[in-house]
Amino acid sequence: MDKQVELQIQAKLNKGVYLVQLTGDITKKSGKQLLDWHHWEAGLPGQSKRLVLDFGRVNYINSAGIGDLIRLVRMGKDGLYQSGCFGLNYHYEKLFHMVGLTRWLTIYPSEWAALDTETEVG
């Protein structure tokens, strides 16, 4: 079995979007790390209304990681912020659709598309 890669999280505000770059694997342990990394229920920094997750450097997401991602994006659904992502490979894009994650998370084809899209929240 391959060794899991620790999750690294970096974020920045870009065009009013809170862009979170994820590097590594998303598992039970690192999913909790992501949930604890910010107080998501209180909204986003800089009064941003959009969260965009960059999965371009994520190699592996297990079922517990998917569950934590669902929890993360559902925290913003009550008008605090809207969630999106880009950088998914075909397998994970298909899986996100199958488990219903796309009810709360918009999948964009690129960072440019995610940042260029204007979305009303609330």
HELIX and SHEET records of a PDB file:
HELIX    1   1 LYS A   28  TRP A   37  1                                  10    
HELIX    2   2 TRP A   40  ALA A   42  5                                   3    
HELIX    3   3 PRO A   45  GLN A   47  5                                   3    
HELIX    4   4 SER A   63  MET A   75  1                                  13    
HELIX    5   5 TYR A   90  MET A   98  1                                   9    
HELIX    6   6 LEU A  101  ARG A  103  5                                   3    
HELIX    7   7 GLU A  111  ASP A  116  1                                   6    
SHEET    1   A 5 GLN A   8  ASN A  14  0                                        
SHEET    2   A 5 VAL A  17  ILE A  26 -1                                        
SHEET    3   A 5 ARG A  50  ILE A  61  1                                        
SHEET    4   A 5 GLN A  82  PHE A  86  1                                        
SHEET    5   A 5 LEU A 105  ILE A 107  1                                        
END                                                                             
